[in-house]
Amino acid sequence: FQAEDGIRDQPRSRGLGDVYKRQVAAICISPTLLAEAEILKGKKATVWSIPTNKIGVEILTQHEAEYTGNPVEVDGNIITANGPQAAREFGKKIAELLTQES
């Protein structure tokens, strides 16, 4: 994954800012796409990273997200998780927030 391959360069992604009015969830490295679309600006979020590869953290912070390092992070209607080890908790949080909407 290269930062220059970012979502903001994709013509179909330019309207993503309106998406976050609903529940939005991203896991592993995909929170970087939300950050590049400015959906995470001013929000707490997490993303996959390892000591030898912190590009996800860098992208979040460059786009003014507050990186927490937690396995799963919920900020309003946005849920982010840092990878496969967080998948169960991530899924539970999604289900919890969706059932609160009904």
C-alpha positions in Angstrom: 0.0 0.0 0.0 1.4 3.3 -1.0 0.1 6.7 0.3 0.1 8.1 -3.2 -2.4 5.4 -4.3 -4.9 7.2 -2.0 -8.6 7.4 -2.3 -8.7 11.1 -3.0 -7.2 10.4 -6.5 -10.1 8.2 -7.4 -12.9 10.2 -9.2 -15.7 8.0 -7.8 -14.6 8.7 -4.2 -15.1 12.5 -4.2 -18.6 12.3 -2.8 -17.7 10.1 0.2 -18.0 12.9 2.7 -21.8 12.5 2.7 -21.6 8.8 3.5 -20.6 9.3 7.1 -24.0 10.6 8.1 -24.8 6.9 8.5 -22.8 4.1 10.2 -19.4 3.7 8.7 -17.0 0.9 9.5 -13.4 0.1 8.4 -10.9 -2.5 9.5 -7.2 -3.2 9.0 -5.6 -0.7 6.6 -9.0 0.6 5.2 -9.4 3.4 7.8 -6.7 5.2 5.8 -9.3 5.5 2.9 -11.7 7.1 5.3 -9.0 9.5 6.5 -8.1 10.5 3.0 -11.8 11.2 2.3 -11.7 13.4 5.4 -14.3 11.3 7.1 -12.0 10.8 10.1 -11.0 14.4 10.6 -11.2 15.2 14.3 -12.4 11.7 15.1 -10.8 9.0 17.2 -9.7 6.0 15.0 -7.4 3.0 14.8 -5.7 1.2 12.0 -3.4 -1.7 11.4 0.3 -1.1 12.1 3.4 -2.9 13.1 6.7 -1.5 14.4 8.2 -1.8 10.9 5.2 -0.3 9.1 3.4 2.7 10.5 2.1 4.1 7.2 -1.5 3.7 8.3 -0.9 5.7 11.5 0.9 8.4 9.5 -2.0 8.7 7.0 -4.5 9.0 9.8 -2.6 11.7 11.6 -1.8 13.6 8.4 -5.5 13.8 7.8 -6.2 15.0 11.4 -7.6 11.8 12.8 -6.8 11.0 16.4 -5.0 7.6 16.3 -5.7 5.7 19.5 -4.0 2.3 18.9 -7.0 0.5 20.4 -8.1 -2.8 18.7 -11.5 -1.2 18.0 -12.5 2.4 18.2 -16.0 3.9 18.0 -16.4 7.7 17.6 -20.0 8.6 17.0 -21.2 6.6 14.0 -17.7 5.6 12.9 -16.2 2.3 13.8 -12.6 1.4 13.0 -10.5 -1.7 13.9 -6.9 -2.6 13.5 -7.0 -6.0 11.9 -8.0 -9.7 12.0 -7.4 -10.1 15.7 -10.1 -7.4 16.3 -12.6 -8.8 13.8 -14.9 -10.4 16.4 -15.1 -7.2 18.6 -15.4 -5.1 15.4 -18.4 -7.2 14.2 -20.1 -7.0 17.6 -19.7 -3.2 17.7 -21.3 -2.9 14.2 -24.2 -5.1 15.2 -24.6 -3.1 18.5 -24.7 0.3 16.7 -27.0 -1.0 13.9 -29.5 -2.3 16.5 -29.5 1.0 18.3 -30.6 2.7 15.1 -33.7 0.5 14.8 
